[in-house]
Amino acid sequence: MVRVGVNGYGTIGKRVADAILKQDDMELVGVVKTRPDYSALQAVRRGIRIYAPDAESARKLEAGGVPVAGTIHDLLGQVDVIIDATPGGVGAKYKPLYEEAGVKAIFQGGEEADVAEASFSSLCNYEQAVGKRSLRVVSCNTTGLLRLICTLNKAIGVKSVRATLVRRAADPRETKRGPVNSINISPVKLPSHHGEDVKTVLPGLDIVTAAVVVPTTLMHVHLVNLRLARPASLDEVLEALQSTRRIMLVDSGRTGIKSTAELIEAARDAGRPRNDIPELAVFKDSITINGDELILFQAVHQESIVIPENIDAVRAIMNMASREESIRKTDESLGLGTPLW
């Protein structure tokens, strides 16, 4: 049983913690919170131990009715691996502390690639991550792109990728920023960083990305144009995409779903926790093939898509299971592939 701690209990951290609790080969030792709030109180009610980053934060938590099991130093003394789910850029500041404690570390895509020994995507480079001291689970958008690219590359081969990302402006819970009456070109100078991030996992790939930010909180949408290694049929592409539970084909003609709002509503109606869609949602009706050219729309639920990869990263970094076994255990425990309709 591998002992795991989570530093940060926000959008990603609380989902990672929940996922760890569902694994039969992992123990959630505790999570790090900086201040008392509803999520800390909910964690306590569920029996999750709370740790503080420092003594001052511990006093604030205790004063807010949140019992504290210790500081992050105490947590690091009890775990084999720490999953850093702090805000982007903060994880790098904690890195020396993890190294000093002799604990393996998993960072998120908000950190620079050099924060860890390798960037990680389960379907692409699991074997290369086995036994590393530190890993970086790439961002939500990069995870979505890599799931598609590596699935098709394994079945058919991918020569190049051109993708336009339509990004949500903020997560639903964020109150300090949010949708504005604008479509922001982000960045104006091309390419965007997303393709470069993909290449931290697939160094030789010819990929160029562009991105805009739109006034929504629900999901990201990608328009992806891939040049395949050879001409392929629609049936071949569909068979490849159906080979993994981490990709969900959305049949708009059958379901009537043509938007991210309807996708989230379908997850809500299906009883998905937090309305999460950890799968990459590919719109089946959009798939267009012309010889070796493939074009499609896909949607990324930014709050949950990286959670399966974080769980696989624990098994890879601790050399607990093969790629196939880890993916199977993660998918089954988290209910990936469970129909929404």
N, C-alpha and C positions, 0 to 999 in steps of 0.2 A: 504494500500500500504506500503510494507516494504521497508525502505531505506537502500541501500546496497553500501558499498565502496569496492574497490579492491586495495590492496597494492601490487604493482608489475604489470607490463604490458609487460611481456615477453611471452614466448610460451603458458603458461597456462593462465596468467592474461588477455591477450587480448581476448582469446576465452571465458573465463568466463564473461568478460565484455559484449561481443557480445551476449552471451546467456541471460544475465540479461535483456538486452534491448528488448529481444523478449518475456519477461514474462509480463502478464497483472496484476500481483499482486506484482511486484517489481519495484523499481526506482533505477537506477544507479546514485548515487550522484556524484561520481568522482573516478579517479584512481590516484595512486601514482607512479610518475616516478622520477628517480634519475638524468637523464641527457637528453639533447635534442638529438633526433635522428629521423629517419623516422617514427617510430611507434608513437612517441609523436606528430609529425606534422600531421600524419594521424588521430590520435584521436581528435586533435583540429579541423581538417577539418570536422569531423563527429559530432562536437558539444559536445564531451566528456570533462568534466572539469578536468584539471590536477592539482594535488597537489604535493608538494615536501616533502621529508622526513625532511628537515631542511632549514634554511635560506640560507646557502651557496649553496645548490642544487637549491633552488628557483632562486637565482641570475644567476646561470649557465643556467637554463632553459630559463629565460627571455632573457638573452644575446643571446641565440640560436634561438630566435624568437618564443618561446613557452610561451604563457600567462599562468600565474600561479594563481589559485584561492585561494591559501593559503598553509599552511603546513599540514602534517598529523594530527596534533593536531586539526586544523580547521575541517578537514574531519571527524574525530572521533566525533566531537561535533554535527555532522549533520546526523549520520547514526545509525541504529538499530543493524546492523551486519557488520563486516568487513571480507572479504575473503582475507586471506594472501596467495599471490602467489609469494612470494619472493623466492630466491634460497634456497636450502636445508640448514637448520641450522640457517638461518637468522630469520625465523618466531619466533623461541623460544626467540630471543632477543627482539622482538617486543611485546611478550606476556604481560609483565608487563604494557606496555603503554596501551594496549587494556583493561586490567583489571582496570587500574586507571581511564580510561574514562567511565567505566561501559558499555562497548559495547561487545556484543557476538562475538565470533571469530570462523572462520573456517580455519583450516590449511591444508597443503598438505602433501602427503606421504613422502616427503623428510625430514620431521621432525621426531624426535623420538616419539614413541607412547604416552609417558607421557606428551607431550606438551598440550594435550587436555583431557577432561573428558572421551571421548570415541572415538575409531576408527569407521569409518562409511562406510557402503556399502548399497545402497538403497534396493537391493533385499534381503539382509540378516538381517539387524537389524535396520530398519527405526524406528520402534516403540520404541526401547530402546533409541533412540537419541532424541526423542521429549522433548523439553523444556530444554535441556542441555545448559550450559553456553558456552561450547566450544566443537568443533568436529574436528577430523582429517580425511579428505578424504584420504583413503589409496592410495598407488602408482598405477601407470598404470598397472604393472604386477599383483599386488595383486587384483586390481579391476577386471581384466580379469579372474583370477582364481576364485574369489568369485562369479562372475556372473554365471560361469559354475557350480560351486559346489552347490550354493544355489538353482539354478534352478532345477538341478537334485535331490537334496536332498528333495525338496518340492514334487516332482512328484514320486520319486522312493525310495530315501534314499541313502546316501553315507557313507560308513564305513571308507575308507581310500583313500589317494591321494598320488601319486608319480609323480612328474613333473620335466622335464628338460626344462629350459628356455634358449632360444637362443636370446641374447639381442643385440640390436643395439648399436653401439659404441658412437654415438652422434646424436643430432637432426640436421635436415638439415641446420638450421640457425647458428649453432655453428661453430666458426672459431678457437677457442683456443684448441680444441681437435677434434678428428675425427677418421675415419677408419685407421687402421694400417695393415701392412702385417703380421697378426697374428690372431690366435684364442686364446683368453685369458680365462683361467679357472678362474672364478671370483664368489666366492672364491674357492681356492683349497681345503680348509678344509670344509667338509660337515657337516650339510646341509647349504644351502644358507639362507639368512635372509628372503627370500620371504615367505616360509612356516610359519616362526615364525610370520611374519606380518599378514598372513591369520588368525592365531590363536588369534590375538588381536580382531578379529571380531567373530570368531568361536573357543572359547577357548578349547573345547574338541575334536577337529578334529585331527585325525591321519594323518599328512601330512609331507612329506619330499620333499624338492626341491633342485635342483642343477642348476647351471647357467654357461654359457659361453658367452663371448662378441665377436662378429664377425664384420668384416669391412663393415658395412652398416649403413645408417641413416634412413631407411624407417619405419620399424616396428620391433616388437619382435615376435618370434614364440615360442609356447610352445608344447611340446609333453607330453600329460597328460594321466596317467594311473590311473583310478579310480576303487576301489572295491565298488560295489553297495551293498545296504542292502539286495538285493535279485536278482535272475536272471531276466533279462529284455530282451525285444525284441528290434530290431532296430526301429520298428514303435513307441514303447513307448518312446524311447530316442528322436526320431525326433519330436514327438508331444510335449514333454517337452521343447525342445530347441526352437520350434516355438511358444511357449506360451508367449514369451516376445520379444518386438521390439528391445531390447538391445542386442540380439544375431542374427547375420546374418549367415545363412547357405550358404556356397559357394560350388556350384555344379561344380566341376572341369570338369566333363565329358560334361556338357552342355555349360559352359562358356569358357573353356580352361584356366581358371585361376589356376595356380599351384605355384604362387610365390607372395611375397609381392610387388614386382615391378608392377606386373599386377594388383594387387588389388588397389594400389595407382593410376595407370593409369585409371582404371575403375572409380574410384571416381572423377578423374580429368575430364574424358570425360562426366561423368554424371552431371558435373557442381557443385559438392560439394564445398562449400567455403573452401579454403585452402587445397583442396583435402582430407578433414577430413573424418575419418571413426570412429565415436563415438561408433558404435556397436562392440561387440566382434565377430570376424570373425572365424567361425568354419568350417573347411573343411569337408563337408558332406561325400565325398568319402573316407575320412580317418577313419571314425567311424567304429570301429571293436568291436564286442561283442562276448564274450565267457562265457556263463553263467552269473556270476555276475561281470565279468571283462570288463571294457570299456576302450578303447584306442582311442585317437584322436589327431589331430593337430589343433591348433587354433592360430590366429594372433591378435596382440594387436597394435593399432595405438597409440603410446605413447603420441602424441601431443594432442589428443582429447578425449580419452576414459573416462577420469575422469570428463569431463565437465558436463554431465547429473547428476552425483552424487553430484557435487558442488551445482547445482541448487536445487536438492532435499534436500541437507543438510541445505540450507537456510530455506526451508519450515519446516523441522523437528525441527531445533533449535528454530524457532519462533512459532512453533505449529500452522502453517497456514493451513495444510491440512492433510488428511489421507495418508497413504503410496500409496494406489491405485490411489487416486486423484492426488497426486503430480507427480507420475511416468507418469500418463496419460498426464497431462499438459506439463511436461517437454518433453516427447517424441514427442508430437504433435508439440510443438513450435519449436523444434530443427530438426524436420523432420526425426527422427529415424525410421528405417524400410522402408524408401523410397528406392525402388529398384535401384541398380546400373546398371542393364541391363534389 
